[in-house]
Amino acid sequence: MKIYKIIAAAALAFAVLALSSCEAVKQVTYFQDLGYGSTYKPAKEAQIRMKPQDKLTIIVKSKDPELASLFNLSIATSQVGVIAGTSSSYQMSYYTIDEQGFIDFPFLGKLKVDGMTRSEIAEYIKLKLQEADLIKELVVTVEYADLAVSVIGEVARPGRYEINKDYYTILDALSAAGDMTIFGMRESVVVLRQENDVQRAYMVNMRSAADVYSSPVFYMQQNDIIYVEPSKTRARQAVTSGNSLSSTSFWISLGSLAATITAILLK
């Protein structure tokens, strides 16, 4: 009879392990509501739009390079290892949008560009140059100079990451940071965003595709901050008595539990 009790105790211990393993997988899996052929559409597509203090590079090109150069900011920098004054290389400088939303463009003066996308700014400057009959057959290119989001908390590489495209998502930002660690709370990722004069916090459940794609912060804005909260396991690791799957104390505790269950069943 005792052998059956021992087998039952062992089975119970393995069941506890199996349940713990299943729960662990559930905690770290993204998009758990996705099924074969599932489709999700973001609630609202949102391109990056310029704000005061943002920086841009604006390049004007035409069939007449010398004429086009009059509309391009440039700074001369001496090459490393070359005597100053004998040779220099040129880098494009950038425009900083002022507090009123303007940039000061050569020959055109003050242009209000805040609230515009970079393609809208390029088209706007091209139109202004053509209307002033300053240059013909031109191409205007606008690039972000210093736009970024910050990713902190339980990610592989916390830091500030450059926005390099018009539609930049929370998935892009987390990927740039090397993804969340195994200890990141995927169901409660916080995004902090400056809206007018207040800092607003949004919560995103990365385990739900529906929640991710419908979130107003699915598309990132410049200066957004993503915070990945640590799990309770990670928090417990911060104290001496903390247990985790990788710690000796966890397995000792589990062994003690199995021994206790066995002793009870053998009575």
RACOR-V662826 format. One record per pair of residues at least 24 apart in sequence whose C-alpha atoms are under 10 Angstrom apart, sorted by the first residue. I is the first residue (numbers start at 0). GAP is how many residues later the second one is. If there is no record, write none. Layout:
# RACOR-V662826
i = (I,I)
gap = (GAP,GAP)
This chain:
# RACOR-V662826
i = (0,1,1,1,1,2,3,3,4,4,4,4,4,4,4,5,5,5,5,5,6,7,7,7,8,8,8,8,8,8,8,8,8,9,9,9,9,10,11,11,11,12,12,12,12,12,12,12,13,15,15,15,16,19,20,23,24,25,26,26,26,26,26,26,26,26,27,27,27,27,27,27,27,27,27,27,28,28,28,28,28,28,29,29,29,29,29,29,29,29,30,30,30,30,30,30,30,30,30,31,31,31,31,31,32,32,32,32,32,33,33,33,33,37,38,38,39,39,39,39,39,39,40,40,40,40,41,41,41,41,41,41,41,41,41,41,42,42,42,42,42,42,42,43,43,43,43,43,43,43,44,44,44,44,45,45,45,45,45,45,45,45,45,45,45,46,46,46,46,46,46,46,46,46,46,46,47,47,47,47,47,47,47,47,47,47,47,47,47,47,47,48,48,48,48,48,48,48,48,48,48,48,48,49,49,49,49,49,49,49,49,49,49,49,49,49,50,50,50,50,50,50,50,50,50,50,50,50,51,51,51,51,51,51,51,51,51,51,51,52,52,52,52,52,52,52,52,52,52,52,53,53,53,53,53,53,53,53,53,53,53,53,53,53,54,54,54,54,54,54,54,54,54,54,54,54,55,55,55,55,55,55,55,55,55,55,55,55,55,56,56,56,56,56,56,56,56,56,56,56,57,57,57,57,57,57,57,57,57,57,57,57,57,57,57,58,58,58,58,58,58,58,58,58,59,59,59,59,59,59,59,59,59,59,60,60,60,60,60,60,60,61,61,61,61,61,61,62,62,62,62,62,63,63,63,63,66,66,66,67,67,67,67,67,67,69,69,70,70,70,70,70,70,70,71,71,72,72,92,93,93,93,93,94,94,95,95,106,106,107,107,116,116,117,117,117,117,118,118,145,146,146,146,147,147,147,147,147,147,147,148,148,148,148,148,148,148,148,149,149,149,149,149,149,149,149,149,149,150,150,150,150,150,150,150,150,150,151,151,151,151,151,151,151,152,152,152,152,152,152,152,152,152,152,152,153,153,153,153,153,153,153,153,153,153,153,153,153,153,154,154,154,154,154,154,154,154,154,154,155,155,155,155,156,157,157,157,158,159,159,159,160,161,161,162,162,162,162,165,165,165,166,166,166,166,167,167,167,167,167,168,168,168,168,168,168,169,169,169,169,169,169,169,169,169,169,169,169,170,170,170,170,170,171,171,171,172,172,172,172,173,173,179,179,179,180,180,181,181,181,182,182,182,182,182,182,182,182,183,183,183,183,183,183,183,183,184,184,184,184,184,184,185,185,185,185,186,186,186,187,187,187,187,188,188,188,188,188,189,189,189,189,189,189,190,190,190,190,190,190,190,190,191,191,191,191,191,191,192,192,192,192,192,192,192,192,193,193,193,193,193,198,200,200,201,202)
gap = (265,260,263,264,265,263,261,262,256,257,258,259,260,261,262,255,256,257,259,260,255,253,254,257,249,250,251,252,253,254,255,256,257,248,249,251,252,247,246,249,250,241,242,244,245,246,248,249,244,238,241,242,237,225,224,158,157,181,155,156,157,158,159,160,180,204,152,153,154,155,156,157,158,159,178,179,153,157,158,177,178,179,156,157,175,176,177,178,179,182,155,174,175,176,177,178,179,180,181,174,175,176,177,178,174,175,176,177,178,173,174,175,176,171,170,171,169,170,171,172,173,174,168,169,172,173,168,169,170,171,172,173,174,175,176,177,169,170,171,172,173,175,176,169,170,171,172,173,174,175,122,171,173,174,71,120,121,122,123,170,171,172,173,174,175,69,70,71,118,119,120,121,122,172,173,174,67,68,69,70,96,99,115,117,118,119,120,171,172,173,174,64,65,66,67,68,69,70,71,72,117,172,173,47,51,63,64,65,66,67,68,71,94,97,171,172,45,46,47,48,49,50,51,62,63,64,65,171,44,45,46,47,48,49,50,51,61,62,63,42,43,44,45,46,47,48,49,61,93,94,40,41,42,43,44,45,47,60,90,91,92,93,168,169,38,39,40,41,42,43,48,88,89,90,91,92,37,38,39,40,41,47,62,86,87,88,89,90,91,35,36,37,38,39,84,85,86,87,88,89,34,35,36,37,47,60,63,64,67,82,83,84,85,86,87,33,34,35,63,80,81,82,83,84,62,65,66,69,75,78,79,80,81,82,74,75,76,77,78,79,80,73,74,75,76,77,78,72,73,74,75,76,71,72,73,74,67,68,69,66,67,68,70,71,72,36,37,34,35,36,37,58,63,64,33,34,32,33,52,49,50,51,52,49,50,49,50,25,27,24,26,25,49,24,25,26,48,24,47,76,74,75,76,25,72,73,74,75,76,77,24,71,72,73,74,75,76,77,24,27,41,42,72,73,74,75,76,77,25,26,29,40,73,74,75,76,77,25,28,73,74,75,76,77,27,28,30,31,32,36,73,74,75,76,77,25,26,27,28,29,30,31,32,73,74,75,76,77,80,24,25,26,27,28,29,72,73,74,75,24,25,26,28,24,68,69,70,66,63,64,65,62,60,61,57,58,59,60,53,54,55,51,52,53,54,50,51,52,53,54,44,48,49,50,51,52,34,36,42,43,45,47,48,49,50,51,54,56,35,41,47,48,49,46,47,48,46,47,52,53,52,54,48,49,50,47,49,48,49,52,45,46,47,48,49,50,51,52,43,44,45,46,47,48,49,50,42,43,44,45,46,47,42,43,44,45,24,41,42,39,40,41,42,37,38,39,40,41,27,35,36,37,38,39,26,27,29,33,34,35,36,37,25,31,32,33,34,35,24,27,28,29,30,31,32,33,27,28,29,30,31,25,24,25,24,24)
